[in-house]
Amino acid sequence: MTLYCEVCGRPIKGAGHRVLLEGAEVIVCDDCFVKLTKSGRAVPVPRKPQKVTSAPKVRRQRAEMLEVVDDYPDLIRRAREERGWTTAVLAQKLRVSEDLVRRIEGGKVKPTVDLAKRIEELLKIKLLQPVEYEEEEAEGTKGGPDVLTFGDVAVVRRDEG
């Protein structure tokens, strides 16, 4: 597909130039671009950088499939004490606050999957396990006898024609 200069009408060789001319964004040829920018009548519009978003989505999907084990406070505390480290030393090595380490060991805060991976690597312990899903049995309605469905409430009228 050939582009044409929106100022002079000639075919544009290459990609052309986007400029802001009297409030409108137009595509112009090389000659018009030089003339318009030198005279100050047009301002070049910078090209928008393309975003690459596919890699983080894969990481999020993996992160959702793992969960931290229930006895994480005891595992972390035992592994830290075996190495003779204080909570301050562990916090420094993990690059988090000492308060966060204390709250994790106290069971008040559950570490994120990313932090749990870093703790696993540092202390050589296993904190993450795959998420287990419980499947519901299909008995009549999904919600059981107390849940109303649209079919329970709807009255169907039929034309007698």
N, C-alpha and C positions, 0 to 999 in steps of 0.2 A: 504494500500500500504506500503510495507516494504522498508525502505531506507537502502542503503548499504554504508559502509565507502568507500570514494573515495581514501583512501590511502592503506588500507589492504584488503578491499573487504568483510569484515564480516558484517552481518546484524546489524543495529543500533537499540538498545533498547532505546525507548524514542524519543526525538526530535533531538538528535545529536547536534553537535557544528559547527558553521560556523567559519572558520579561513581563513586568507589570507596566502597562501603558495606559495612562489616564484611568487608573482604577481597575482595569481588566487584565487578566492574565492571558497572554497570547503567545503563539509560537511563531518565531521569525527566522529568516535565513541569516547567513553569516554577514552579508552586506548590510542589511537593515539593523542587525544587532550592533554592529560597529557604529553606524550612523546615529542610532537612537541613544546608545549609552554615552557616546562622546558629547552629544548635544544636551544630555541630562533629561531628556523627555521620558526615558524608560529606565527601570531598575531591574537588573537580573534577578530572577527568582531561583534560590538555591534548590538543588535536587534533594528530595527527601531520602534519607538513608533507609535501606530495606531492613526490616526487623527479622531476626532469626529466632523463632519461638518454639521450635520443635524439640530441642534437647531438654529444657526444663520440664515439659509435660511428661516425658518418659520417667524422669526422676520422681515426680509427684506420684505417678501411678505405682511405682515400686514402693514408695514410702507408705502409701495407703495400705499395701498388702502386708506390712510388718507391724507388729505391736510389741511394746515393752512388756517383759514378763512381770508377774505380780510381785515376786519377792526381790525386786531390783534394789531396794534400800540395803538389805542385808548383804547381797552379793557385792555391791559397790563398797560398802564399809569394810567387809572382810578382806577384799582384794587390796584396798588402800592400806589397811593396817598391816597386812602381810609384807608389804613393801616398806613399811616404816614411814609412810608419808603422812603429813598433817593434811587437813582439809585445804589449807592455804597452798600447799605444794601441788595438790591435785588440781585445784582451781587454776593455778598458774599454768600448769601443763595443758589444761583443756582450754585455756584462754576464756574463762568465765569467772564470775564473781564468787568469792568464797561463800557468801550467803546462799547463793544458788546451790552450791555443792552441799552445804549443810541441810538445806530444805529438801534436796533430792534424797540424801541419806536418811533424813527423818521421815520420808514418805509423804511429805506435804505437797511436793511438786513432782510430777512425772516427767522425765526427760523426753525431749522430742526425739524422733527417729534419728535425725542427723547427729544430735548430741550423744545418743545411745551408741551409735556406730563409733564415734570418737572415743567414748569410754571403753567400749569393747576392745578397740585396737590398742589403747594405752594400757589397760589393766589385764588384757588377755582373758576376758571372761565373756560369757554368752548372755546378752540381755534381750536380744530380739528373737521373736518367734513369728511364724506366719499366722495371719489372721484366720481364725476358724469361724465359718458361718454356720448358723443353725438354720436348717430348712424346716419350714412349717408344714404340717400335714394338711392336705387338702380334704377337709370334711365339709361338704355342702358349701357353706360360705367361708371366706377366709377369716373373718373376724369372730366367728363363733355365733352362738344363739343371741347374744345381746346386741349385735351390730346390725343395723338396718341397711338394706341395700335399696337402690332405686326401684328394683323390681318388686320389693315388699310394699312400697308406698304408691307406686303408679297405678292409675286406673286406666285401662285401655278401653277406648270407645271404638266401636265398629259401626260403620254406616250400614244400614239395612237396605241398601239400594239395589 
